[in-house]
Structure formats: structure tokens, C-alpha cells
Amino acid sequence: MPEALRKDPRAPLRILFEGEEIPAFPGQSVAAALLAAGIRQFRTTPVSGAPRGPYCMMGACHDCLVVADGMPNVQACMTEVRQGMKIARQQGARDAAPDAAPGRGPAR
């Protein structure tokens, strides 16, 4: 565990990244937790499959897209960690299910 995480007084949470348990803290973004754990590649590009990771850390660039709890296209830099979250690398372009989007009912 990185030194900075050992010194943090908040009670740690546990998230899973592709089956591996990663420590995180309340209020921390998914991107910050993954970066602190040494994970740099969050997705691959649709055309070439090139690796991508967080760039702007403010939601503008979309290079930090991950699959979070089964939902694709989640911006890791803008999403707060939750206990037990399951995160995976996003491979290429993904379509979000219309009925899975917040505030939307089933597709008709």
C-alpha cells in the first residue's frame, strides 16, 4: 500500500478493479483510487486499441472511462468511490443501455 494511503486517517473502503481489491477512501474519485494503486490504463480506444488513462481529472477529456458496477462510459475522475464497487477497464467504444441511464425509464 502506498505511504500516502497508510497515513490517511479516514476509514478505508475496498473496491475491486478487475477482481483485485484496491484501497480507497470516502470522498475519493475512482480515478484517484486507481492511480494511487499504480493503475494507469483505464480504457482502450475504439479504433486502434491504444491505452488511455486520466488526463484532465475534471471531466472534460473522457480518457478515464471505465465500466463501473456493470455500467459502461463512467468517468472515473468524476465518480466517487463506494464500498464494494466493481471497476473494469473499458475496451473500445461502449453503448450505454437506455434504461440504465439515471433518471430514465425503460426503453420503449
Secondary structure, DSSP 8 states (H G I E B T S, - for coil): --HHHHH--S--EEEEETTEEEEE-TT-BHHHHHHHTT----EE-TTT--EE--SSSSSSS-TTEEEETTEEEEEGGG-B--TT-EEEEEES-----GGGSTT-----
